[in-house]
Amino acid sequence: MLARSVQKDAFTSDGWHFGGEQIDTGRYRLADNVRAFGIRAGYGASSRYSPAAEASLTLYVRDGEYLRSVLEGLLTYSV
């Protein structure tokens, strides 16, 4: 194992359906020798009268044997 992170209750939802998460392997270069990867989370509300959806992005970098978040919950999509 290269690095790990444990985040209790990392995904929470208040009235929205949690649609799942995806690993984003985009090349997020934060500095010359610092590269991040992302976790995208999707949420939705399936109401006939007001359907809605959102997606957010959290970026992580390796910090020794652990992963550290450097950006949390950036809203990347909203309807």
VMD Tcl script that draws the C-alpha trace (Angstrom):
set ca {
  {0.00 0.00 0.00}
  {1.36 3.41 -0.96}
  {-0.95 5.62 1.10}
  {-4.30 5.53 2.85}
  {-6.95 7.69 4.40}
  {-9.96 6.91 6.58}
  {-12.75 9.47 6.66}
  {-15.71 8.51 8.81}
  {-18.96 9.81 7.29}
  {-17.15 11.17 4.22}
  {-20.41 11.22 2.25}
  {-23.54 12.54 3.88}
  {-26.90 13.44 2.42}
  {-29.81 15.43 3.79}
  {-32.84 14.65 1.66}
  {-30.78 13.91 -1.46}
  {-30.08 10.52 -2.98}
  {-26.37 9.63 -2.92}
  {-25.58 8.60 -6.50}
  {-22.11 7.18 -5.83}
  {-18.49 8.19 -6.14}
  {-15.84 7.94 -8.85}
  {-12.07 8.23 -8.81}
  {-10.95 11.13 -11.00}
  {-7.44 10.43 -12.32}
  {-7.06 13.80 -14.01}
  {-3.62 15.39 -13.86}
  {-4.18 17.95 -11.14}
  {-0.70 19.48 -10.90}
  {-0.57 21.69 -7.81}
  {3.17 22.40 -7.92}
  {6.21 21.13 -9.83}
  {6.40 17.92 -7.81}
  {2.90 17.75 -6.30}
  {0.10 15.97 -8.12}
  {-3.42 15.35 -6.82}
  {-6.21 12.97 -7.73}
  {-9.90 13.49 -7.17}
  {-13.00 11.80 -5.84}
  {-16.24 12.88 -7.48}
  {-19.52 12.42 -5.62}
  {-22.97 12.66 -7.15}
  {-26.28 13.51 -5.49}
  {-29.80 13.85 -6.81}
  {-33.37 14.54 -5.81}
  {-35.91 12.66 -7.88}
  {-39.08 14.66 -7.53}
  {-41.52 15.01 -10.40}
  {-41.98 18.66 -9.56}
  {-38.41 19.71 -8.94}
  {-35.76 17.25 -10.13}
  {-32.23 18.22 -9.18}
  {-28.69 16.88 -9.38}
  {-25.29 17.93 -8.11}
  {-21.72 16.68 -8.37}
  {-18.76 17.67 -6.22}
  {-15.01 17.15 -6.38}
  {-12.52 16.58 -3.55}
  {-8.78 16.53 -4.31}
  {-6.20 14.49 -2.39}
  {-2.39 14.45 -2.32}
  {-0.07 11.86 -0.87}
  {1.50 13.01 2.40}
  {3.93 10.29 3.45}
  {1.90 7.14 4.04}
  {-1.41 9.03 4.22}
  {-3.70 10.93 1.87}
  {-4.54 14.52 2.70}
  {-7.42 16.48 1.18}
  {-6.43 19.82 -0.33}
  {-9.83 20.78 -1.77}
  {-13.16 19.59 -0.39}
  {-16.60 19.55 -1.95}
  {-16.07 21.84 -4.96}
  {-19.42 22.00 -6.75}
  {-18.76 20.99 -10.35}
  {-22.31 20.42 -11.61}
  {-25.73 21.61 -10.51}
  {-29.20 21.44 -12.05}
}
mol new
graphics top color blue
foreach p $ca { graphics top sphere $p radius 0.5 }
foreach p [lrange $ca 0 end-1] q [lrange $ca 1 end] { graphics top cylinder $p $q radius 0.2 }
display resetview
